């Protein structure tokens, strides 16, 4: 069973894609600057599923086979997703409670995925005599060497640590034991190939394209690839049980490259998603679950595989400095704070909030609050490269807590100045 939750790093451009930039173009080819003017926006959140009833266990949601997690709640007046008043809000986060201290380490498989763009009949496709294959290989090592998986200096830790751990330590600075850490142990797995066949109607009036592409300056594939989100999700998640090898996640699960105890990343090369047509673009990443039925060996507990799709972002595709691991940092920090994307309809639901970027939501999605703001990025020099991770909102912002109990009284981190004020209290769906 596939499910992707409300955690989408989403940009949209309103202007038509410029065509005719090249002397000769394919019907589904776009110019290199087609999405450079994208500005931040967020889509309607996906529907929530239902799994377990309300729970407030110290060590997480019961009755599931998934990553280690812990639960707590906060109290503030607000409106629930059904429009009813509510004052107690439950959340689950990965790892162990900060009051316990100690280090939790998650295996963090990195599954590289290349794109094989095919013709409508599934035949290999060539443009300018070169195969239309977008290779992820050049982006694997830079991702592995990034602050998401390697340690660097942060004000929330006396010793170098990873980006997501630094955010959690800032968030719970008032209650954590000094030795509390939540870390990722990355390992690069076998590269998968996602084959995407073109829709036969692409290029026709009112036709639909499963993908569009922009070539590199030398005519090779690809500067970036745009993929219809439904096509992409169907090719990413397994649709059968037991798993087969026809999708990237199914293949990785079948090979044992990822387990329910892992936090898994599916890394793509400059691959962005659109809804229906490319005027509604672009999703740069999302975090999600592959929810599978239980089996006798795990006591028949539902299996929740915690995953994210994140695109590497090469410089020059988007304005505003979005580059390298911006999408991955957004999705990984949201995974730490909301690993189950509201699957039970109770945990990680928050009062409605309105971000300075215009997003109106009711979930604990720490990246969505900040995406698109002028100071959304936090450059970090590491391993001979400057990475552009995203600043994140802290729990206290969703709690409407004033003053904030986070490190330095902040509502955002690593840049504590990105968010300086709370959202005004909101009615249902932020309506007046």
Secondary structure by P-SEA (a helix, b strand, c coil): ccccccccbbbbbccccccccccccccccccccccccbbbbbccccbbbbccccccccccccccccccccccbbbbbbbcccccccccccccccccccccbbbbbbbbbbbbbbbbccccccccccccccccccccccaaaaaaaccccbbbbcccccccccaaaaaaaaaccccccccbbbbbbcccccbbbbbbbcccccccccbbbccccccccccccccbbbbcaaaaaaaccccccccccccaaaaaaaaccccccccccccccbbbbbccccccbbbcbbbbbbbbbbcccccccbbbbbbbbbbbccccccccccccaaaaaaaaaaaaacccccccccccccccccccccccccccccccccccccccbbbbbcccbbbbbbbbbccccccccccccccccccccccccccccccccccccccc
